[in-house]
C-alpha cells in the first residue's frame, strides 16, 4: 500500500487488477474503501489495472488544515504524481462528485495523461465550498452523518466507520472556492461519459457541460439522488463498462 510525497503532502494510493490503467477517485468524505464498499473494485479489477487514490484530506492521505493545501491544481497534481510513480503515461479516469471535479482540473493540468473521462455527479462550474460545504462539518462527523439520506442497508458499520474517521477540520479547509473551468470544455477531445442521478441537484449542470464537450455522452439514472449515484453500482457499472469498452476500441484505431 504505497504512499508518495507531493509538495509536502503524503498521498496514499493502491493498485489492484490487470489490464488498461483506470484511476478511481472518490467523492468528498469518502476514501479508497468506498470503491470496495460499493462493489466497483470487485467488478472492474479483472479487466483493468485499478489505481485507487485517497484524495488529500481523506482516507490514509495527509489531512492538512491549511486551505491553501487544497488548491484544485494541487489535487490534480496528486493524480499526475501517482501516474508518474507507477510509470503510467495515460489512464482512463473514473471520478465521482469531488473526484469528478478533480478530473476537470487534471484535464486542465495534463490532458495528455487522460485516455478517457467518466465523471459522475459533477461539473466544472464555480462553487464556493466555504458557503456550500464547510458549515456542514462544524458539529463534527457524527452530526453530519445523521443528516445524510442514506438507507440503513447502505450505511453499514464499515461505511459508518469510514465517514466517522474523517477529520472535520480538514474537510472545512478542503471546502475551498472552486473557480469555473468551463473554458476547458471545448478542449476535452478524449471520450467522456457524464452521468448523474435523476434527482441529483447537480443534474442540470451535468447536462449543461455535456453539451459543450465535443466527445461527451450523457447518462441519467432515474430516481437516484447524489448518494445513490455512487452506491447504486448495480445501475452505474453497466454504463461504465460499456463506455470503457468503446473508449478502448476508439483509441486503438
N, C-alpha and C positions, 0 to 999 in steps of 0.2 A: 504494500500500500504506500506508494511513493508520495513525496512532497517535493515542492520546489520553492525557491525564494524569488519572487518577482518584485523588485524595487522595494525590498524590505518587508514584504508581506508573504507569509508562508501559505502556499496554495496546495491543498490536498487533492489528489486525483487517483482514480483506479482504472484498470483496464481489464475487460472481460471479453471473451469470444474471439472469433476469427472471421476474416473477410474484409470488405472495404471499411475504412475507419468511419465511425459515426460518433460525433460528440453528443452527449446528453447533458443539457444544462437546465437545472431545476428552477423552480419559482421561489418567490420570497417566502421566508420562514421554513423552507424545505431544505433538503440535502440530497446527496447521492442516494441515500437509503430510500427516498421517495420513489425512485425509479424501480427499485426492487419491490417495495411495498405494494405497488400497483401493477406489477407484472410485466413491465416493459423489458427489463433485463432478461428475464426468462424467455420472453417471446422473440427477442432480437439477437441474442448472443450467438446462436448457431449460424447466423448468416452475416453478422457484422462484428467488426472489432470495436467494441463499445469503449469510448473514452468518457468516463464519468467524472465531472469536476464539481467539487464543493466551491461554490462562489465565495469570494471574500466576504466575511461576516456571517458565514453559515457553516454548518457541519463541522468537519475537522480542520477547516482552514482558519487562519487567524481572523480575529474579530476586533479590528481597530475601533476606537471610539471617536476618531477624528473624521468628520465628514469629508475632508479632502482626500482621504484614502479611498473613497467610493466614487470618484470621478468615473464617468462611464467609459472613457478611453482607457483607464486603468483596468476596468473589468474586462474590456475587450482584450487588452494586452495579456491578461491571465490566460485566456483561451489560446492565444498565439504562443505564449511561453510553454504551455503544456504540449502543443503540437510540435514545437521545436525540440522539447526534451525527448519526445518519442520518435523524432526523425520523420514526422509525417508532413508531407508537403501540402496535401489537400485532403479535406474530410467533408462528409455530409454533416449537417448540424441540425439537431432537434432541440428546440428550446421552448419551454412553456412559461407564460407570464413574464416574470423578470428575466428568465432565461431567454425568452423571445426578444426582449428589448436588447439584451446583450448581443444577440445575433446581429441586430441592425448596426450596433456600434462596431462589431467585428467586421461587418461588411464595409463599413466606412474606413476602418483602420487597415484591413488587409483582405480585400475581396478575393484576391487570387488564392487564398487558403481555403475557400469555401466552395465545395463541389455542388452542393445544393443546400437549400434552407427549408426547414419545416418549422413553422412558427405558430404556436398555439396561444390563443387568448392574449395577444399582444399587438402593439402598433408602434410606429416610430414618432408619434406626435408628442408635443410637450406635456409634461406632467410635473406639478410641484409636489414632490413627495413630502415636504415638510408640512403641507396643508392636508394632503390626502391620507398619508400613511403614518407619519411619526406620532401623532396624538393617540393612535390606537394602542401603542405599546407602553404608555405611561403608567398603567396599572399592572404591568407585568404580563407574562405569557399565559398564566392560568386564566386570568380575566379575559384576555384576548381570545383564547381558545373557546371559552364558553359562549362567545358571541358569534362563532362561526356556524354556518348552516351545513354541518357535516352529519350525515346519518350515523346512527350508533354502530352499524355493522362496518362502516368505513373507519371510524375513529377507534381503531384497535389500540391495545396497550402499547404496541410498538410505535404507531404513528403519534400517539399522545406523547410518548417519551421523546420522540424526535422534535416535536414542536416545543415542548417544555424545556428542552436543552438549549434553546436559543438564548442569546444574550440581548435583552431588550434595549440596553444602551447602544449596542452595536447596530441593531435594527433601526433605531431612531437616527443614528449617524448615517446609516446607509440610505435613508429616505431623502436623498438629495433632489434638487431640481434637475429634471431631465429635459434639456432643450430639444426642440423638434429636429428630427433627422429626415424630414420628408424630402429634402433636396436630393438625397441619395437614391430615392425610389426608381427614377428612370435609369439609373446605372446598374441596377440589380439584374445582370444578364444571366445569372445562374438560374436553374429551375427553382421555383419557390412554391411551397404549399402553405397557405394560411388556413387555419381552422379555428372555430370558436363555437361555444355552446349557443343555442338559440336564445337563451336567457342570460347570457353573459353581458354585463354592462359594457364591455369592450367591443361588443359585436359591431356597432356602427363604424368605429374607427378601423376595425379589421377589414370590413367591407370596402372602406374608402381607400386604404393603401393598396389593396389588390388591383384596383382599377388603374393604378399608375405604374406599378412594376411590370415590365414587359413580358416576363415569363411566369407570372404568378397565377395560381389557380386557388379557388376558394371552396372550402367545405364547411357547411353549417350543420351542427349536430342538434337537432330539435330537442327542446325541453331540458337541456343541460345548462346549469349555471357555471360560474367560473371555476369553482372547486371541481365540479363533476367533469369539466373538460380535461382534467388531469386524471382523476381516479377512475373514470369510466373507460379504462384502457380497452375493454372489450369492444367499444364503439370506435375508439380512436385508432387502434392499431391496424385494422384492415386498410384504412386510408393511408397510414404511414407506410405500410409495407408496399402497397400498390404504387405509391408515389416514388419510393426509393428504387423500386424495380424499373420504373420508367426513366428516372433520372440517370441511373447507371447505364441504361441502354443508349440514352441520348448522348451522354458524354463520351461514350466509347465509339460513336460513329465518326 
